[in-house]
Amino acid sequence: MYPAELVKPMREHLTQVGFEELQTAEAVDAAIAKEGTTLVVVNSVCGCAAANARPGAITSIQNEKHPDHLVTVFAGVDKEAVDKARGYMIPFPPSSPSIALFKDGELVHMLERHHIEGRPAEMIADNLKDAYNQFC
């Protein structure tokens, strides 16, 4: 597990723009069960989360259509919440970072680490915007 002071700025990168941080399995269940669309960002300390995933997710919500709910879990910190969120992302294998879009509790779009790593934030944002335009 990473020290709280190390991950604080990484957490705040998303929470400062309206993402709700989920730290328990119960909170993840409640978020996924909400009616409408929910974007789940599996945050991490890696460089591709800082350079690509978080900025891409933030930019993506500046779209006419966007998810009703924005949530995040932090890999390597909130194990219970991350494990629960990843359970909803099956059949995709666990990866950090990753970004999933749910509609009425059903997984409808997924970006795994290999879709994020090495791709610019703008490309990730465009991918997510396309999903929002389809599902939101």
N, C-alpha and C positions, 0 to 999 in steps of 0.2 A: 504494500500500500504506500502511496505517495504522501508526504507530509502536507497538511492542510495549507500551510503558507506557500508551498510551491505551486499548488494547483489553483489557489484563490484567483489570480488574474485570468487564468484559463477558463475558470467557471464563469467569472464576471463578463468575459467577452460575449457570452450568449445571454446571460441573465439581464445584462444592462439594456438589451434590445427587446426584452419581453419573453424570453424562454423561461419556462418554469423548471427549476431543478428538482428532479425526483431522486430521493435517496433510499426509498424502501420498495419492496416488492408490491406492497399494498398501494402505494402511490402510482406505480406503473400500471397495475391492474385498473385503477380508477381512471387514469388518463386514457388508456386504450379503449376503455368502455364508453367513453364520451361519444355522443352523437356528433356526426360531422367528420371533418378531416383533422388528423393529428400528425404533426411532423415530429419525429423522434431523432435527435442527434446523439449518437454514442460518441461522446467527447473523449479526447485522450491527450497525453502530454507530447505526443510525437510531432515532428516538424510538419507532416502533411496535414495534421489537424489545425495547426496554427496558420499555415500558409494557404491551405486549400479548403478544408472542410468547414471550419467556422466562418471564414469570410464568404465562402460560397453559400452557405445556409443563410447568413445574414442578408446578403445581396438578393437572394432568391425571394425573400418575403416582400421585397419592394416591387410587387407585381400586382396587377389589377385583381387577379385571383390568387389567393394564398390560403394556407391551412387555417382552420378555425382555432386550433390549439397548437402551441409550440412548447415542446418539452425536451429535456436533455438528461442524460445519465452520464456518469463519468467512469470510464474504464480504469481499473487500477485503484479506485477510491471507493466507489459505492457498489461493492460486489453483488449484494443481494438485488439491487435495482437493475444493474447491468445484466445479470443472469436472467432475471424475469423478462426484461425487454428483449433480450436475444431469443428467449423462448417464443416470443411472438413473431420473430423474424425467420423462423424455420420455414423453408428448407435451406436458407442461406447459412453458411457456417459463420461462427463468431468472427468479427473483424472490428478493429478499432483504428481509425474512426470509421463510422458508417452512418448512413442517414436513411431513414425509412419513413414512408408516408402510409398512413392508415386511413381508411374510410369506413366509418361505422364499425370499427374494430377489426377490419380485414386489411391485411397487408396488400397494398396496390402498387407500390413502387419501392425499389431498393437500390441504394448505392453502397457497394462494398468498398473496402479499402483499395482494392485494385482499380476501382473506378475513380478514386479520389487521388491516390498517390501519383504524382507527376503530371497532374492536370491542373491548369490554372483555375482559380476560384470562379472566374467568369464562366468557364465551361461547366463547372458544377452547378452554378446558379442557373444557367440556361437549361440544363437537364432537369433541374427541379421545377423551374417555371413551366416547362412543357408538361410535367406531371400535374402541376397545379391546374393548368389550363384544361387538362383532361378530367381530373377528378374533383376539383374544388368548385 
